[in-house]
């Protein structure tokens, strides 16, 4: 069962910086200020690329 998100958590999308495909979804604590940018595998580029958070 899927529960609704409560106030302090935000769903962010991790987007490939090379092709722009949204490959990953993450829950992030709104109060903490950190970036989720990381190197992830992109199925479209077929390699690891830099993924940046977008809304
Ligand atoms: Zn890509």
mmCIF file of the protein (N, C-alpha, C, O) and its ligand, coordinates in Angstrom:
data_MODEL
# 
_entry.id   MODEL 
# 
loop_
_entity.id 
_entity.type 
_entity.pdbx_number_of_molecules 
1 polymer     1 
2 non-polymer 1 
# 
_entity_poly.entity_id                      1 
_entity_poly.type                           'polypeptide(L)' 
_entity_poly.nstd_linkage                   no 
_entity_poly.nstd_monomer                   no 
_entity_poly.pdbx_seq_one_letter_code       
;(UNK)(UNK)(UNK)(UNK)(UNK)(UNK)(UNK)(UNK)(UNK)(UNK)(UNK)(UNK)(UNK)(UNK)(UNK)(UNK)
(UNK)(UNK)(UNK)(UNK)(UNK)(UNK)(UNK)(UNK)(UNK)(UNK)(UNK)(UNK)(UNK)(UNK)(UNK)(UNK)
(UNK)(UNK)(UNK)(UNK)(UNK)(UNK)(UNK)(UNK)(UNK)(UNK)(UNK)(UNK)(UNK)(UNK)(UNK)(UNK)
(UNK)(UNK)(UNK)(UNK)(UNK)(UNK)(UNK)
;
_entity_poly.pdbx_seq_one_letter_code_can   XXXXXXXXXXXXXXXXXXXXXXXXXXXXXXXXXXXXXXXXXXXXXXXXXXXXXXX 
_entity_poly.pdbx_strand_id                 A 
# 
loop_
_entity_poly_seq.entity_id 
_entity_poly_seq.num 
_entity_poly_seq.mon_id 
_entity_poly_seq.hetero 
1 1  UNK n 
1 2  UNK n 
1 3  UNK n 
1 4  UNK n 
1 5  UNK n 
1 6  UNK n 
1 7  UNK n 
1 8  UNK n 
1 9  UNK n 
1 10 UNK n 
1 11 UNK n 
1 12 UNK n 
1 13 UNK n 
1 14 UNK n 
1 15 UNK n 
1 16 UNK n 
1 17 UNK n 
1 18 UNK n 
1 19 UNK n 
1 20 UNK n 
1 21 UNK n 
1 22 UNK n 
1 23 UNK n 
1 24 UNK n 
1 25 UNK n 
1 26 UNK n 
1 27 UNK n 
1 28 UNK n 
1 29 UNK n 
1 30 UNK n 
1 31 UNK n 
1 32 UNK n 
1 33 UNK n 
1 34 UNK n 
1 35 UNK n 
1 36 UNK n 
1 37 UNK n 
1 38 UNK n 
1 39 UNK n 
1 40 UNK n 
1 41 UNK n 
1 42 UNK n 
1 43 UNK n 
1 44 UNK n 
1 45 UNK n 
1 46 UNK n 
1 47 UNK n 
1 48 UNK n 
1 49 UNK n 
1 50 UNK n 
1 51 UNK n 
1 52 UNK n 
1 53 UNK n 
1 54 UNK n 
1 55 UNK n 
# 
loop_
_struct_asym.id 
_struct_asym.entity_id 
A 1 
B 2 
# 
loop_
_chem_comp.id 
_chem_comp.type 
_chem_comp.mon_nstd_flag 
UNK 'L-peptide linking' . 
ZN  non-polymer         . 
# 
_pdbx_entity_nonpoly.entity_id   2 
_pdbx_entity_nonpoly.name        ? 
_pdbx_entity_nonpoly.comp_id     ZN 
# 
_pdbx_nonpoly_scheme.asym_id         B 
_pdbx_nonpoly_scheme.entity_id       2 
_pdbx_nonpoly_scheme.mon_id          ZN 
_pdbx_nonpoly_scheme.ndb_seq_num     1 
_pdbx_nonpoly_scheme.pdb_seq_num     101 
_pdbx_nonpoly_scheme.auth_seq_num    101 
_pdbx_nonpoly_scheme.pdb_mon_id      ZN 
_pdbx_nonpoly_scheme.auth_mon_id     ZN 
_pdbx_nonpoly_scheme.pdb_strand_id   A 
_pdbx_nonpoly_scheme.pdb_ins_code    . 
# 
loop_
_atom_site.group_PDB 
_atom_site.id 
_atom_site.type_symbol 
_atom_site.label_atom_id 
_atom_site.label_alt_id 
_atom_site.label_comp_id 
_atom_site.label_asym_id 
_atom_site.label_entity_id 
_atom_site.label_seq_id 
_atom_site.pdbx_PDB_ins_code 
_atom_site.Cartn_x 
_atom_site.Cartn_y 
_atom_site.Cartn_z 
_atom_site.occupancy 
_atom_site.B_iso_or_equiv 
_atom_site.pdbx_formal_charge 
_atom_site.auth_seq_id 
_atom_site.auth_comp_id 
_atom_site.auth_asym_id 
_atom_site.auth_atom_id 
_atom_site.pdbx_PDB_model_num 
ATOM   1   N  N  . UNK A 1 1  ? 0.825  -1.216 0.000   1.00 0.00 ? 1   UNK A N  1 
ATOM   2   C  CA . UNK A 1 1  ? 0.000  0.000  0.000   1.00 0.00 ? 1   UNK A CA 1 
ATOM   3   C  C  . UNK A 1 1  ? 0.854  1.259  0.000   1.00 0.00 ? 1   UNK A C  1 
ATOM   4   O  O  . UNK A 1 1  ? 1.826  1.373  0.748   1.00 0.00 ? 1   UNK A O  1 
ATOM   5   N  N  . UNK A 1 2  ? 0.480  2.177  -0.833  1.00 0.00 ? 2   UNK A N  1 
ATOM   6   C  CA . UNK A 1 2  ? 1.236  3.425  -0.907  1.00 0.00 ? 2   UNK A CA 1 
ATOM   7   C  C  . UNK A 1 2  ? 0.631  4.463  0.021   1.00 0.00 ? 2   UNK A C  1 
ATOM   8   O  O  . UNK A 1 2  ? -0.558 4.776  -0.033  1.00 0.00 ? 2   UNK A O  1 
ATOM   9   N  N  . UNK A 1 3  ? 1.479  4.966  0.850   1.00 0.00 ? 3   UNK A N  1 
ATOM   10  C  CA . UNK A 1 3  ? 1.019  6.022  1.750   1.00 0.00 ? 3   UNK A CA 1 
ATOM   11  C  C  . UNK A 1 3  ? 1.360  7.382  1.157   1.00 0.00 ? 3   UNK A C  1 
ATOM   12  O  O  . UNK A 1 3  ? 2.317  7.538  0.399   1.00 0.00 ? 3   UNK A O  1 
ATOM   13  N  N  . UNK A 1 4  ? 0.564  8.328  1.521   1.00 0.00 ? 4   UNK A N  1 
ATOM   14  C  CA . UNK A 1 4  ? 0.858  9.689  1.047   1.00 0.00 ? 4   UNK A CA 1 
ATOM   15  C  C  . UNK A 1 4  ? 2.059  10.258 1.799   1.00 0.00 ? 4   UNK A C  1 
ATOM   16  O  O  . UNK A 1 4  ? 2.305  9.948  2.965   1.00 0.00 ? 4   UNK A O  1 
ATOM   17  N  N  . UNK A 1 5  ? 2.784  11.092 1.090   1.00 0.00 ? 5   UNK A N  1 
ATOM   18  C  CA . UNK A 1 5  ? 3.958  11.696 1.703   1.00 0.00 ? 5   UNK A CA 1 
ATOM   19  C  C  . UNK A 1 5  ? 3.556  12.699 2.765   1.00 0.00 ? 5   UNK A C  1 
ATOM   20  O  O  . UNK A 1 5  ? 2.614  13.475 2.600   1.00 0.00 ? 5   UNK A O  1 
ATOM   21  N  N  . UNK A 1 6  ? 4.279  12.661 3.831   1.00 0.00 ? 6   UNK A N  1 
ATOM   22  C  CA . UNK A 1 6  ? 4.011  13.645 4.871   1.00 0.00 ? 6   UNK A CA 1 
ATOM   23  C  C  . UNK A 1 6  ? 4.976  14.808 4.762   1.00 0.00 ? 6   UNK A C  1 
ATOM   24  O  O  . UNK A 1 6  ? 6.123  14.680 4.335   1.00 0.00 ? 6   UNK A O  1 
ATOM   25  N  N  . UNK A 1 7  ? 4.443  15.954 5.173   1.00 0.00 ? 7   UNK A N  1 
ATOM   26  C  CA . UNK A 1 7  ? 5.088  17.259 5.121   1.00 0.00 ? 7   UNK A CA 1 
ATOM   27  C  C  . UNK A 1 7  ? 6.573  17.406 4.843   1.00 0.00 ? 7   UNK A C  1 
ATOM   28  O  O  . UNK A 1 7  ? 6.957  18.147 3.939   1.00 0.00 ? 7   UNK A O  1 
ATOM   29  N  N  . UNK A 1 8  ? 7.413  16.719 5.599   1.00 0.00 ? 8   UNK A N  1 
ATOM   30  C  CA . UNK A 1 8  ? 8.835  17.041 5.503   1.00 0.00 ? 8   UNK A CA 1 
ATOM   31  C  C  . UNK A 1 8  ? 9.588  16.268 4.423   1.00 0.00 ? 8   UNK A C  1 
ATOM   32  O  O  . UNK A 1 8  ? 10.804 16.400 4.288   1.00 0.00 ? 8   UNK A O  1 
ATOM   33  N  N  . UNK A 1 9  ? 8.864  15.468 3.663   1.00 0.00 ? 9   UNK A N  1 
ATOM   34  C  CA . UNK A 1 9  ? 9.583  14.747 2.608   1.00 0.00 ? 9   UNK A CA 1 
ATOM   35  C  C  . UNK A 1 9  ? 9.091  15.151 1.230   1.00 0.00 ? 9   UNK A C  1 
ATOM   36  O  O  . UNK A 1 9  ? 7.901  15.366 1.004   1.00 0.00 ? 9   UNK A O  1 
ATOM   37  N  N  . UNK A 1 10 ? 10.029 15.245 0.337   1.00 0.00 ? 10  UNK A N  1 
ATOM   38  C  CA . UNK A 1 10 ? 9.738  15.718 -1.011  1.00 0.00 ? 10  UNK A CA 1 
ATOM   39  C  C  . UNK A 1 10 ? 10.242 14.694 -2.012  1.00 0.00 ? 10  UNK A C  1 
ATOM   40  O  O  . UNK A 1 10 ? 11.325 14.130 -1.854  1.00 0.00 ? 10  UNK A O  1 
ATOM   41  N  N  . UNK A 1 11 ? 9.460  14.466 -3.023  1.00 0.00 ? 11  UNK A N  1 
ATOM   42  C  CA . UNK A 1 11 ? 9.907  13.573 -4.081  1.00 0.00 ? 11  UNK A CA 1 
ATOM   43  C  C  . UNK A 1 11 ? 10.672 14.379 -5.130  1.00 0.00 ? 11  UNK A C  1 
ATOM   44  O  O  . UNK A 1 11 ? 10.147 15.326 -5.714  1.00 0.00 ? 11  UNK A O  1 
ATOM   45  N  N  . UNK A 1 12 ? 11.903 13.986 -5.349  1.00 0.00 ? 12  UNK A N  1 
ATOM   46  C  CA . UNK A 1 12 ? 12.693 14.667 -6.375  1.00 0.00 ? 12  UNK A CA 1 
ATOM   47  C  C  . UNK A 1 12 ? 13.053 13.681 -7.484  1.00 0.00 ? 12  UNK A C  1 
ATOM   48  O  O  . UNK A 1 12 ? 13.157 12.474 -7.267  1.00 0.00 ? 12  UNK A O  1 
ATOM   49  N  N  . UNK A 1 13 ? 13.232 14.222 -8.638  1.00 0.00 ? 13  UNK A N  1 
ATOM   50  C  CA . UNK A 1 13 ? 13.587 13.411 -9.787  1.00 0.00 ? 13  UNK A CA 1 
ATOM   51  C  C  . UNK A 1 13 ? 15.050 13.598 -10.109 1.00 0.00 ? 13  UNK A C  1 
ATOM   52  O  O  . UNK A 1 13 ? 15.555 14.721 -10.107 1.00 0.00 ? 13  UNK A O  1 
ATOM   53  N  N  . UNK A 1 14 ? 15.726 12.514 -10.382 1.00 0.00 ? 14  UNK A N  1 
ATOM   54  C  CA . UNK A 1 14 ? 17.113 12.618 -10.820 1.00 0.00 ? 14  UNK A CA 1 
ATOM   55  C  C  . UNK A 1 14 ? 17.154 12.475 -12.335 1.00 0.00 ? 14  UNK A C  1 
ATOM   56  O  O  . UNK A 1 14 ? 16.715 11.482 -12.915 1.00 0.00 ? 14  UNK A O  1 
ATOM   57  N  N  . UNK A 1 15 ? 17.700 13.515 -12.941 1.00 0.00 ? 15  UNK A N  1 
ATOM   58  C  CA . UNK A 1 15 ? 17.663 13.635 -14.384 1.00 0.00 ? 15  UNK A CA 1 
ATOM   59  C  C  . UNK A 1 15 ? 19.070 13.540 -14.952 1.00 0.00 ? 15  UNK A C  1 
ATOM   60  O  O  . UNK A 1 15 ? 20.007 14.137 -14.422 1.00 0.00 ? 15  UNK A O  1 
ATOM   61  N  N  . UNK A 1 16 ? 19.207 12.797 -16.018 1.00 0.00 ? 16  UNK A N  1 
ATOM   62  C  CA . UNK A 1 16 ? 20.503 12.664 -16.671 1.00 0.00 ? 16  UNK A CA 1 
ATOM   63  C  C  . UNK A 1 16 ? 20.930 14.005 -17.254 1.00 0.00 ? 16  UNK A C  1 
ATOM   64  O  O  . UNK A 1 16 ? 20.161 14.649 -17.968 1.00 0.00 ? 16  UNK A O  1 
ATOM   65  N  N  . UNK A 1 17 ? 22.153 14.423 -16.951 1.00 0.00 ? 17  UNK A N  1 
ATOM   66  C  CA . UNK A 1 17 ? 22.614 15.725 -17.429 1.00 0.00 ? 17  UNK A CA 1 
ATOM   67  C  C  . UNK A 1 17 ? 23.014 15.689 -18.904 1.00 0.00 ? 17  UNK A C  1 
ATOM   68  O  O  . UNK A 1 17 ? 23.231 16.739 -19.508 1.00 0.00 ? 17  UNK A O  1 
ATOM   69  N  N  . UNK A 1 18 ? 23.110 14.526 -19.473 1.00 0.00 ? 18  UNK A N  1 
ATOM   70  C  CA . UNK A 1 18 ? 23.507 14.438 -20.890 1.00 0.00 ? 18  UNK A CA 1 
ATOM   71  C  C  . UNK A 1 18 ? 22.315 14.345 -21.842 1.00 0.00 ? 18  UNK A C  1 
ATOM   72  O  O  . UNK A 1 18 ? 22.270 15.054 -22.847 1.00 0.00 ? 18  UNK A O  1 
ATOM   73  N  N  . UNK A 1 19 ? 21.357 13.480 -21.535 1.00 0.00 ? 19  UNK A N  1 
ATOM   74  C  CA . UNK A 1 19 ? 20.210 13.333 -22.441 1.00 0.00 ? 19  UNK A CA 1 
ATOM   75  C  C  . UNK A 1 19 ? 18.908 13.872 -21.846 1.00 0.00 ? 19  UNK A C  1 
ATOM   76  O  O  . UNK A 1 19 ? 17.918 14.029 -22.560 1.00 0.00 ? 19  UNK A O  1 
ATOM   77  N  N  . UNK A 1 20 ? 18.907 14.154 -20.548 1.00 0.00 ? 20  UNK A N  1 
ATOM   78  C  CA . UNK A 1 20 ? 17.722 14.743 -19.932 1.00 0.00 ? 20  UNK A CA 1 
ATOM   79  C  C  . UNK A 1 20 ? 16.654 13.750 -19.508 1.00 0.00 ? 20  UNK A C  1 
ATOM   80  O  O  . UNK A 1 20 ? 15.579 14.156 -19.066 1.00 0.00 ? 20  UNK A O  1 
ATOM   81  N  N  . UNK A 1 21 ? 16.924 12.477 -19.631 1.00 0.00 ? 21  UNK A N  1 
ATOM   82  C  CA . UNK A 1 21 ? 15.954 11.464 -19.221 1.00 0.00 ? 21  UNK A CA 1 
ATOM   83  C  C  . UNK A 1 21 ? 15.868 11.386 -17.705 1.00 0.00 ? 21  UNK A C  1 
ATOM   84  O  O  . UNK A 1 21 ? 16.883 11.431 -17.011 1.00 0.00 ? 21  UNK A O  1 
ATOM   85  N  N  . UNK A 1 22 ? 14.657 11.269 -17.205 1.00 0.00 ? 22  UNK A N  1 
ATOM   86  C  CA . UNK A 1 22 ? 14.474 11.125 -15.761 1.00 0.00 ? 22  UNK A CA 1 
ATOM   87  C  C  . UNK A 1 22 ? 14.514 9.652  -15.405 1.00 0.00 ? 22  UNK A C  1 
ATOM   88  O  O  . UNK A 1 22 ? 13.598 8.897  -15.731 1.00 0.00 ? 22  UNK A O  1 
ATOM   89  N  N  . UNK A 1 23 ? 15.557 9.259  -14.750 1.00 0.00 ? 23  UNK A N  1 
ATOM   90  C  CA . UNK A 1 23 ? 15.776 7.840  -14.491 1.00 0.00 ? 23  UNK A CA 1 
ATOM   91  C  C  . UNK A 1 23 ? 15.486 7.412  -13.061 1.00 0.00 ? 23  UNK A C  1 
ATOM   92  O  O  . UNK A 1 23 ? 15.149 6.253  -12.819 1.00 0.00 ? 23  UNK A O  1 
ATOM   93  N  N  . UNK A 1 24 ? 15.609 8.320  -12.123 1.00 0.00 ? 24  UNK A N  1 
ATOM   94  C  CA . UNK A 1 24 ? 15.494 7.914  -10.724 1.00 0.00 ? 24  UNK A CA 1 
ATOM   95  C  C  . UNK A 1 24 ? 14.599 8.863  -9.937  1.00 0.00 ? 24  UNK A C  1 
ATOM   96  O  O  . UNK A 1 24 ? 14.505 10.055 -10.226 1.00 0.00 ? 24  UNK A O  1 
ATOM   97  N  N  . UNK A 1 25 ? 13.953 8.292  -8.941  1.00 0.00 ? 25  UNK A N  1 
ATOM   98  C  CA . UNK A 1 25 ? 13.117 9.093  -8.053  1.00 0.00 ? 25  UNK A CA 1 
ATOM   99  C  C  . UNK A 1 25 ? 13.598 8.868  -6.630  1.00 0.00 ? 25  UNK A C  1 
ATOM   100 O  O  . UNK A 1 25 ? 13.904 7.747  -6.222  1.00 0.00 ? 25  UNK A O  1 
ATOM   101 N  N  . UNK A 1 26 ? 13.657 9.948  -5.898  1.00 0.00 ? 26  UNK A N  1 
ATOM   102 C  CA . UNK A 1 26 ? 14.154 9.841  -4.530  1.00 0.00 ? 26  UNK A CA 1 
ATOM   103 C  C  . UNK A 1 26 ? 13.298 10.673 -3.602  1.00 0.00 ? 26  UNK A C  1 
ATOM   104 O  O  . UNK A 1 26 ? 12.778 11.723 -3.979  1.00 0.00 ? 26  UNK A O  1 
ATOM   105 N  N  . UNK A 1 27 ? 13.163 10.184 -2.380  1.00 0.00 ? 27  UNK A N  1 
ATOM   106 C  CA . UNK A 1 27 ? 12.545 11.004 -1.351  1.00 0.00 ? 27  UNK A CA 1 
ATOM   107 C  C  . UNK A 1 27 ? 13.628 11.739 -0.598  1.00 0.00 ? 27  UNK A C  1 
ATOM   108 O  O  . UNK A 1 27 ? 14.641 11.167 -0.196  1.00 0.00 ? 27  UNK A O  1 
ATOM   109 N  N  . UNK A 1 28 ? 13.388 12.998 -0.422  1.00 0.00 ? 28  UNK A N  1 
ATOM   110 C  CA . UNK A 1 28 ? 14.382 13.846 0.206   1.00 0.00 ? 28  UNK A CA 1 
ATOM   111 C  C  . UNK A 1 28 ? 13.739 14.576 1.375   1.00 0.00 ? 28  UNK A C  1 
ATOM   112 O  O  . UNK A 1 28 ? 12.594 15.023 1.297   1.00 0.00 ? 28  UNK A O  1 
ATOM   113 N  N  . UNK A 1 29 ? 14.488 14.687 2.444   1.00 0.00 ? 29  UNK A N  1 
ATOM   114 C  CA . UNK A 1 29 ? 14.013 15.442 3.593   1.00 0.00 ? 29  UNK A CA 1 
ATOM   115 C  C  . UNK A 1 29 ? 14.114 16.933 3.298   1.00 0.00 ? 29  UNK A C  1 
ATOM   116 O  O  . UNK A 1 29 ? 15.191 17.456 3.011   1.00 0.00 ? 29  UNK A O  1 
ATOM   117 N  N  . UNK A 1 30 ? 12.992 17.591 3.372   1.00 0.00 ? 30  UNK A N  1 
ATOM   118 C  CA . UNK A 1 30 ? 12.942 19.003 2.988   1.00 0.00 ? 30  UNK A CA 1 
ATOM   119 C  C  . UNK A 1 30 ? 13.808 19.899 3.868   1.00 0.00 ? 30  UNK A C  1 
ATOM   120 O  O  . UNK A 1 30 ? 14.332 20.916 3.415   1.00 0.00 ? 30  UNK A O  1 
ATOM   121 N  N  . UNK A 1 31 ? 13.950 19.506 5.130   1.00 0.00 ? 31  UNK A N  1 
ATOM   122 C  CA . UNK A 1 31 ? 14.699 20.357 6.047   1.00 0.00 ? 31  UNK A CA 1 
ATOM   123 C  C  . UNK A 1 31 ? 16.205 20.310 5.823   1.00 0.00 ? 31  UNK A C  1 
ATOM   124 O  O  . UNK A 1 31 ? 16.922 21.261 6.134   1.00 0.00 ? 31  UNK A O  1 
ATOM   125 N  N  . UNK A 1 32 ? 16.662 19.214 5.291   1.00 0.00 ? 32  UNK A N  1 
ATOM   126 C  CA . UNK A 1 32 ? 18.099 19.096 5.060   1.00 0.00 ? 32  UNK A CA 1 
ATOM   127 C  C  . UNK A 1 32 ? 18.455 19.692 3.715   1.00 0.00 ? 32  UNK A C  1 
ATOM   128 O  O  . UNK A 1 32 ? 17.764 19.485 2.717   1.00 0.00 ? 32  UNK A O  1 
ATOM   129 N  N  . UNK A 1 33 ? 19.537 20.428 3.709   1.00 0.00 ? 33  UNK A N  1 
ATOM   130 C  CA . UNK A 1 33 ? 19.963 21.031 2.451   1.00 0.00 ? 33  UNK A CA 1 
ATOM   131 C  C  . UNK A 1 33 ? 21.149 20.268 1.892   1.00 0.00 ? 33  UNK A C  1 
ATOM   132 O  O  . UNK A 1 33 ? 22.306 20.540 2.212   1.00 0.00 ? 33  UNK A O  1 
ATOM   133 N  N  . UNK A 1 34 ? 20.830 19.336 1.074   1.00 0.00 ? 34  UNK A N  1 
ATOM   134 C  CA . UNK A 1 34 ? 21.907 18.624 0.414   1.00 0.00 ? 34  UNK A CA 1 
ATOM   135 C  C  . UNK A 1 34 ? 21.463 18.318 -1.007  1.00 0.00 ? 34  UNK A C  1 
ATOM   136 O  O  . UNK A 1 34 ? 20.270 18.264 -1.305  1.00 0.00 ? 34  UNK A O  1 
ATOM   137 N  N  . UNK A 1 35 ? 22.406 18.126 -1.842  1.00 0.00 ? 35  UNK A N  1 
ATOM   138 C  CA . UNK A 1 35 ? 22.113 17.841 -3.237  1.00 0.00 ? 35  UNK A CA 1 
ATOM   139 C  C  . UNK A 1 35 ? 22.196 16.345 -3.482  1.00 0.00 ? 35  UNK A C  1 
ATOM   140 O  O  . UNK A 1 35 ? 23.019 15.637 -2.903  1.00 0.00 ? 35  UNK A O  1 
ATOM   141 N  N  . UNK A 1 36 ? 21.335 15.903 -4.340  1.00 0.00 ? 36  UNK A N  1 
ATOM   142 C  CA . UNK A 1 36 ? 21.328 14.483 -4.656  1.00 0.00 ? 36  UNK A CA 1 
ATOM   143 C  C  . UNK A 1 36 ? 22.095 14.176 -5.933  1.00 0.00 ? 36  UNK A C  1 
ATOM   144 O  O  . UNK A 1 36 ? 22.035 13.058 -6.443  1.00 0.00 ? 36  UNK A O  1 
ATOM   145 N  N  . UNK A 1 37 ? 22.799 15.143 -6.437  1.00 0.00 ? 37  UNK A N  1 
ATOM   146 C  CA . UNK A 1 37 ? 23.559 14.926 -7.666  1.00 0.00 ? 37  UNK A CA 1 
ATOM   147 C  C  . UNK A 1 37 ? 24.520 13.757 -7.496  1.00 0.00 ? 37  UNK A C  1 
ATOM   148 O  O  . UNK A 1 37 ? 25.297 13.705 -6.543  1.00 0.00 ? 37  UNK A O  1 
ATOM   149 N  N  . UNK A 1 38 ? 24.456 12.856 -8.402  1.00 0.00 ? 38  UNK A N  1 
ATOM   150 C  CA . UNK A 1 38 ? 25.353 11.717 -8.293  1.00 0.00 ? 38  UNK A CA 1 
ATOM   151 C  C  . UNK A 1 38 ? 25.497 11.018 -9.629  1.00 0.00 ? 38  UNK A C  1 
ATOM   152 O  O  . UNK A 1 38 ? 24.729 11.245 -10.564 1.00 0.00 ? 38  UNK A O  1 
ATOM   153 N  N  . UNK A 1 39 ? 26.477 10.187 -9.690  1.00 0.00 ? 39  UNK A N  1 
ATOM   154 C  CA . UNK A 1 39 ? 26.724 9.438  -10.908 1.00 0.00 ? 39  UNK A CA 1 
ATOM   155 C  C  . UNK A 1 39 ? 25.865 8.177  -10.903 1.00 0.00 ? 39  UNK A C  1 
ATOM   156 O  O  . UNK A 1 39 ? 25.993 7.319  -10.030 1.00 0.00 ? 39  UNK A O  1 
ATOM   157 N  N  . UNK A 1 40 ? 24.987 8.090  -11.901 1.00 0.00 ? 40  UNK A N  1 
ATOM   158 C  CA . UNK A 1 40 ? 24.070 6.954  -11.974 1.00 0.00 ? 40  UNK A CA 1 
ATOM   159 C  C  . UNK A 1 40 ? 24.087 6.395  -13.392 1.00 0.00 ? 40  UNK A C  1 
ATOM   160 O  O  . UNK A 1 40 ? 24.511 7.044  -14.349 1.00 0.00 ? 40  UNK A O  1 
ATOM   161 N  N  . UNK A 1 41 ? 23.610 5.177  -13.476 1.00 0.00 ? 41  UNK A N  1 
ATOM   162 C  CA . UNK A 1 41 ? 23.543 4.556  -14.787 1.00 0.00 ? 41  UNK A CA 1 
ATOM   163 C  C  . UNK A 1 41 ? 22.329 5.074  -15.559 1.00 0.00 ? 41  UNK A C  1 
ATOM   164 O  O  . UNK A 1 41 ? 21.210 5.052  -15.048 1.00 0.00 ? 41  UNK A O  1 
ATOM   165 N  N  . UNK A 1 42 ? 22.550 5.531  -16.769 1.00 0.00 ? 42  UNK A N  1 
ATOM   166 C  CA . UNK A 1 42 ? 21.466 5.975  -17.629 1.00 0.00 ? 42  UNK A CA 1 
ATOM   167 C  C  . UNK A 1 42 ? 21.260 4.934  -18.730 1.00 0.00 ? 42  UNK A C  1 
ATOM   168 O  O  . UNK A 1 42 ? 22.173 4.677  -19.514 1.00 0.00 ? 42  UNK A O  1 
ATOM   169 N  N  . UNK A 1 43 ? 20.073 4.338  -18.795 1.00 0.00 ? 43  UNK A N  1 
ATOM   170 C  CA . UNK A 1 43 ? 19.810 3.320  -19.824 1.00 0.00 ? 43  UNK A CA 1 
ATOM   171 C  C  . UNK A 1 43 ? 19.814 3.885  -21.241 1.00 0.00 ? 43  UNK A C  1 
ATOM   172 O  O  . UNK A 1 43 ? 20.088 3.166  -22.202 1.00 0.00 ? 43  UNK A O  1 
ATOM   173 N  N  . UNK A 1 44 ? 19.513 5.151  -21.362 1.00 0.00 ? 44  UNK A N  1 
ATOM   174 C  CA . UNK A 1 44 ? 19.492 5.753  -22.695 1.00 0.00 ? 44  UNK A CA 1 
ATOM   175 C  C  . UNK A 1 44 ? 20.903 6.009  -23.217 1.00 0.00 ? 44  UNK A C  1 
ATOM   176 O  O  . UNK A 1 44 ? 21.217 5.705  -24.368 1.00 0.00 ? 44  UNK A O  1 
ATOM   177 N  N  . UNK A 1 45 ? 21.743 6.569  -22.359 1.00 0.00 ? 45  UNK A N  1 
ATOM   178 C  CA . UNK A 1 45 ? 23.141 6.802  -22.746 1.00 0.00 ? 45  UNK A CA 1 
ATOM   179 C  C  . UNK A 1 45 ? 23.951 5.502  -22.676 1.00 0.00 ? 45  UNK A C  1 
ATOM   180 O  O  . UNK A 1 45 ? 25.030 5.389  -23.259 1.00 0.00 ? 45  UNK A O  1 
ATOM   181 N  N  . UNK A 1 46 ? 23.413 4.548  -21.963 1.00 0.00 ? 46  UNK A N  1 
ATOM   182 C  CA . UNK A 1 46 ? 24.066 3.253  -21.732 1.00 0.00 ? 46  UNK A CA 1 
ATOM   183 C  C  . UNK A 1 46 ? 25.432 3.397  -21.064 1.00 0.00 ? 46  UNK A C  1 
ATOM   184 O  O  . UNK A 1 46 ? 26.389 2.702  -21.405 1.00 0.00 ? 46  UNK A O  1 
ATOM   185 N  N  . UNK A 1 47 ? 25.489 4.295  -20.131 1.00 0.00 ? 47  UNK A N  1 
ATOM   186 C  CA . UNK A 1 47 ? 26.703 4.479  -19.331 1.00 0.00 ? 47  UNK A CA 1 
ATOM   187 C  C  . UNK A 1 47 ? 26.352 5.276  -18.073 1.00 0.00 ? 47  UNK A C  1 
ATOM   188 O  O  . UNK A 1 47 ? 25.226 5.751  -17.919 1.00 0.00 ? 47  UNK A O  1 
ATOM   189 N  N  . UNK A 1 48 ? 27.320 5.411  -17.191 1.00 0.00 ? 48  UNK A N  1 
ATOM   190 C  CA . UNK A 1 48 ? 27.098 6.230  -16.010 1.00 0.00 ? 48  UNK A CA 1 
ATOM   191 C  C  . UNK A 1 48 ? 27.279 7.692  -16.364 1.00 0.00 ? 48  UNK A C  1 
ATOM   192 O  O  . UNK A 1 48 ? 28.282 8.091  -16.955 1.00 0.00 ? 48  UNK A O  1 
ATOM   193 N  N  . UNK A 1 49 ? 26.293 8.474  -15.993 1.00 0.00 ? 49  UNK A N  1 
ATOM   194 C  CA . UNK A 1 49 ? 26.375 9.912  -16.237 1.00 0.00 ? 49  UNK A CA 1 
ATOM   195 C  C  . UNK A 1 49 ? 26.037 10.660 -14.955 1.00 0.00 ? 49  UNK A C  1 
ATOM   196 O  O  . UNK A 1 49 ? 25.580 10.065 -13.979 1.00 0.00 ? 49  UNK A O  1 
ATOM   197 N  N  . UNK A 1 50 ? 26.259 11.933 -14.968 1.00 0.00 ? 50  UNK A N  1 
ATOM   198 C  CA . UNK A 1 50 ? 25.908 12.779 -13.834 1.00 0.00 ? 50  UNK A CA 1 
ATOM   199 C  C  . UNK A 1 50 ? 24.393 13.003 -13.828 1.00 0.00 ? 50  UNK A C  1 
ATOM   200 O  O  . UNK A 1 50 ? 23.815 13.431 -14.827 1.00 0.00 ? 50  UNK A O  1 
ATOM   201 N  N  . UNK A 1 51 ? 23.768 12.711 -12.704 1.00 0.00 ? 51  UNK A N  1 
ATOM   202 C  CA . UNK A 1 51 ? 22.332 12.945 -12.582 1.00 0.00 ? 51  UNK A CA 1 
ATOM   203 C  C  . UNK A 1 51 ? 22.075 14.083 -11.621 1.00 0.00 ? 51  UNK A C  1 
ATOM   204 O  O  . UNK A 1 51 ? 22.642 14.137 -10.530 1.00 0.00 ? 51  UNK A O  1 
ATOM   205 N  N  . UNK A 1 52 ? 21.218 14.987 -12.038 1.00 0.00 ? 52  UNK A N  1 
ATOM   206 C  CA . UNK A 1 52 ? 20.911 16.137 -11.198 1.00 0.00 ? 52  UNK A CA 1 
ATOM   207 C  C  . UNK A 1 52 ? 19.451 16.146 -10.817 1.00 0.00 ? 52  UNK A C  1 
ATOM   208 O  O  . UNK A 1 52 ? 18.597 15.657 -11.556 1.00 0.00 ? 52  UNK A O  1 
ATOM   209 N  N  . UNK A 1 53 ? 19.173 16.703 -9.662  1.00 0.00 ? 53  UNK A N  1 
ATOM   210 C  CA . UNK A 1 53 ? 17.792 16.730 -9.216  1.00 0.00 ? 53  UNK A CA 1 
ATOM   211 C  C  . UNK A 1 53 ? 16.984 17.800 -9.941  1.00 0.00 ? 53  UNK A C  1 
ATOM   212 O  O  . UNK A 1 53 ? 17.466 18.905 -10.187 1.00 0.00 ? 53  UNK A O  1 
ATOM   213 N  N  . UNK A 1 54 ? 15.758 17.452 -10.273 1.00 0.00 ? 54  UNK A N  1 
ATOM   214 C  CA . UNK A 1 54 ? 14.864 18.426 -10.877 1.00 0.00 ? 54  UNK A CA 1 
ATOM   215 C  C  . UNK A 1 54 ? 13.469 18.169 -10.350 1.00 0.00 ? 54  UNK A C  1 
ATOM   216 O  O  . UNK A 1 54 ? 13.201 17.116 -9.772  1.00 0.00 ? 54  UNK A O  1 
ATOM   217 N  N  . UNK A 1 55 ? 12.575 19.132 -10.549 1.00 0.00 ? 55  UNK A N  1 
ATOM   218 C  CA . UNK A 1 55 ? 11.231 18.946 -9.993  1.00 0.00 ? 55  UNK A CA 1 
ATOM   219 C  C  . UNK A 1 55 ? 10.196 18.687 -11.063 1.00 0.00 ? 55  UNK A C  1 
ATOM   220 O  O  . UNK A 1 55 ? 9.018  18.510 -10.752 1.00 0.00 ? 55  UNK A O  1 
HETATM 221 ZN ZN . ZN  B 2 .  ? 21.356 9.895  -20.356 1.00 0.00 ? 101 ZN  A ZN 1 
# 
